[in-house]
């Protein structure tokens, strides 16, 4: 059950981050300022779902790994530390600041510099999560194959 919760929360986090990035790029490149404000507000609201999803992913991952020390687990642990730091120290403050600036109509060079930083940090976040997802799939491959063989034998 922990594995399902872990994979589900991690997948939700990846979907949310990809959605935030897509909405940001579409609104910035194709839409008007009112849409940018709406996207920034939606991202800020969406963090209320993303932050718990990431916390559940990290907590369940550490619980699943317990005292195990394989190279894959160590990579995933290192990445989760980067994911947490990037999220709390860079992405969360940027989401708040960008929303406040957009809501105030401050679409200046500082806004766009911060926006570029948010997109880069968001891409890094998504990349780290995808790498952890890939390693997790490799680690559970044997369990999935055994379950499939068991189903086929019934």
Secondary structure, DSSP 8 states (H G I E B T S, - for coil): -HHHHHHHHHHHHHHHHHHHHHHHHHHHHHS-HHHHHHHHHHHHHHHHHHHHHHHHHHHHHHHHHTT---HHHHHHHHHHHHHHHIIIIIIHHHHHHHHHHHHTT--SHHHHHHHHHHHHHHHHHHHHHHHHHHHHHHHTHHHHHHHHHHHHH-
